[in-house]
């Protein structure tokens, strides 16, 4: 038997057509993938900023209630590291009359690594003083990839990009990038 046509393998034309189709699909999918990655980083940035701002606010509430000794005139933490390292918190019973009440429990969980303040317990003879941390760690800025944040002091101008070093009143990203909604990351 003589075979005139052998049907094994693929032709060069078929290979070129398949490569062209794959190239078109990749070209269409790439911008969508880039937007998806950027959106994920933006969500992470918003979460990290909210977490740090909540920790600063909770620290201030404890200072206002007299449960944390003031380190600054404003009552805000001196640095973000203070929130990570922890501070001694007096029991509610030891608070001076007339002070603002501090929350009895940590802020509600948001499902992240920063889900609650960490009480480290009391030491014998400490009079009930507890060491409390408000952050587990200072997060990495997803836009810059660095563990560096812009900070504003309570005495700084609202749009200042130079930290006065008196305290930490606010934090922001140091990225010069533009968000998907057209705003600057620095303005969040």
C-alpha positions in Angstrom: 0.0 0.0 0.0 1.3 3.3 -1.0 0.4 6.3 1.2 0.2 9.6 -0.6 -0.5 11.9 2.4 1.0 11.4 5.9 -1.2 13.2 8.5 1.3 13.2 11.3 2.4 16.5 13.0 1.4 20.0 12.3 2.2 22.3 9.4 4.1 25.5 9.7 1.0 27.5 8.8 -1.0 26.0 11.7 1.9 26.8 14.1 2.0 30.4 12.9 -1.8 30.8 13.3 -1.7 29.4 16.9 1.2 31.8 17.8 -0.7 34.8 16.4 -3.9 33.9 18.3 -1.9 33.5 21.6 -0.1 36.8 21.0 -3.4 38.6 20.5 -4.8 37.1 23.7 -1.7 38.0 25.7 -1.9 41.6 24.4 -5.5 41.9 25.5 -4.9 40.3 28.9 -1.8 42.3 29.9 -3.4 45.7 30.5 -6.2 44.0 32.6 -3.5 42.2 34.6 -1.6 45.4 35.3 -4.8 47.2 36.5 -5.7 44.3 38.7 -2.2 44.3 40.3 -2.4 48.1 40.8 -5.9 47.8 42.3 -4.6 45.2 44.8 -1.8 47.4 45.9 -4.2 50.3 46.3 -6.4 48.2 48.6 -3.4 47.2 50.6 -2.2 50.8 50.9 -5.7 51.9 52.1 -5.8 49.1 54.7 -2.3 49.9 56.0 -3.0 53.6 56.3 -6.2 52.9 58.1 -4.5 50.5 60.5 -1.7 52.9 61.4 -4.1 55.8 61.8 -6.4 53.7 64.0 -3.4 52.8 66.1 -2.4 56.4 66.5 -5.9 57.4 67.4 -6.2 54.6 69.9 -2.9 55.6 71.5 -4.2 59.2 71.8 -7.5 58.0 73.4 -5.5 56.1 76.1 -3.3 59.2 76.7 -6.5 61.4 77.0 -7.9 58.9 79.5 -4.8 59.1 81.6 -3.9 55.4 81.1 -0.7 56.2 79.2 1.9 58.7 80.3 2.2 61.6 77.9 5.5 61.7 76.0 4.6 64.7 73.8 2.6 67.9 74.5 -0.1 66.8 72.0 -0.5 63.2 73.4 0.2 61.6 70.1 3.0 59.0 69.9 6.6 60.2 69.3 7.2 57.7 66.5 5.5 54.8 64.9 8.0 52.5 66.7 6.3 53.4 70.0 3.2 51.8 68.7 5.1 48.6 67.9 7.4 48.5 70.9 4.5 49.1 73.3 3.9 51.3 76.3 2.8 50.8 79.9 -0.9 51.2 80.3 -2.4 51.8 83.8 -5.5 49.9 84.7 -8.8 51.8 84.4 -9.2 51.9 88.2 -5.9 53.9 88.5 -7.2 56.7 86.2 -7.6 60.2 87.6 -11.2 61.3 88.0 -12.5 63.5 85.2 -10.3 61.9 82.5 -11.8 60.8 79.2 -12.7 57.1 79.4 -10.4 54.9 77.3 -11.9 52.0 75.4 -12.2 48.9 77.4 -11.4 46.7 74.5 -9.2 46.9 71.4 -10.5 48.3 68.1 -12.6 45.8 66.1 -10.8 43.3 64.0 -10.3 44.0 60.3 -8.9 40.6 59.5 -5.3 41.7 59.0 -2.0 41.2 60.8 -3.0 44.2 62.9 -6.2 42.7 64.2 -5.9 43.8 67.8 -3.7 45.5 70.3 -1.5 43.0 72.1 -1.5 43.1 75.9 1.7 41.5 77.2 0.4 41.0 80.7 1.3 42.4 84.0 4.5 41.9 85.9 4.6 41.0 89.5 4.7 44.1 91.7 3.7 46.4 88.8 0.5 47.5 90.4 -1.5 46.1 87.5 0.4 48.0 84.8 0.1 46.3 81.5 2.4 46.7 78.5 0.3 47.2 75.4 1.4 47.3 71.7 -0.9 49.0 69.2 0.7 47.6 66.1 2.5 44.3 65.5 4.8 45.9 62.9 5.0 48.9 60.7 3.9 47.7 57.3 5.8 48.1 54.1 4.4 50.7 51.8 3.0 48.6 48.8 3.6 51.5 46.4 7.3 52.1 47.2 8.2 48.7 48.6 9.9 50.3 51.5 9.2 50.4 55.2 9.2 54.2 55.1 6.2 56.4 55.5 5.6 60.1 55.3 4.5 61.5 58.7 2.9 64.7 59.9 3.1 66.1 63.3 0.2 67.7 65.1 2.0 71.1 64.7 2.7 70.6 61.0 0.7 72.3 58.2 -2.0 69.9 56.8 -0.2 69.6 53.4 3.3 69.6 54.7 5.7 67.0 53.4 8.3 67.8 56.0 7.8 66.0 59.4 8.4 68.3 62.3 9.4 65.3 64.5 7.3 66.5 67.5 4.9 63.5 67.3 3.1 61.3 64.8 -0.4 62.7 64.0 -0.8 61.3 60.5 0.9 59.0 58.1 0.9 58.9 54.3 2.6 57.1 51.4 5.8 58.7 50.0 4.9 57.4 46.5 4.6 60.0 43.7 2.3 57.7 41.8 -1.3 58.4 40.6 -4.1 56.1 41.7 -6.7 54.5 39.4 -9.2 57.2 40.5 -6.7 60.0 39.5 -5.7 61.1 43.0 -2.1 61.0 44.3 -1.1 58.3 46.8 0.5 61.0 48.9 -3.0 62.6 49.4 -4.7 59.5 50.8 
